Amino acid sequence: MAEKKEKVVITVVGKDTVGIIGKVCTTLAGHGINILDISQTIVSGFFNMMMIVDMTNSDISFSDCQKELAAAGKDIGVEIHCQREDIFDMMHQV
């Protein structure tokens, strides 16, 4: 039976600057977190990215990942938030 993936939704919002995607992806890769899907746009100088990642094989807890990504975002001037996919889905059901 296939192992259930531990999916997390990550959102990144802020003024566009060089290195946002690199910083986020480097942080995730450093913990064995796999990016499953990614979408990013820039509108009037504002950067917006949404990622679906798999934490199944990560070496870091969800809570610690939230904290580390939030700190990384602060370093580069963006807001980074993480939510478990099942919680995200429940919050956005009509």
Secondary structure as GFF3:
##gff-version 3
##sequence-region A 1 94
A	DSSP	beta_strand	7	15	.	.	.	ID=ss1
A	DSSP	alpha_helix	20	29	.	.	.	ID=ss2
A	DSSP	beta_strand	34	43	.	.	.	ID=ss3
A	DSSP	beta_strand	46	54	.	.	.	ID=ss4
A	DSSP	alpha_helix	62	76	.	.	.	ID=ss5
A	DSSP	beta_strand	78	84	.	.	.	ID=ss6
A	DSSP	alpha_helix	85	91	.	.	.	ID=ss7
###
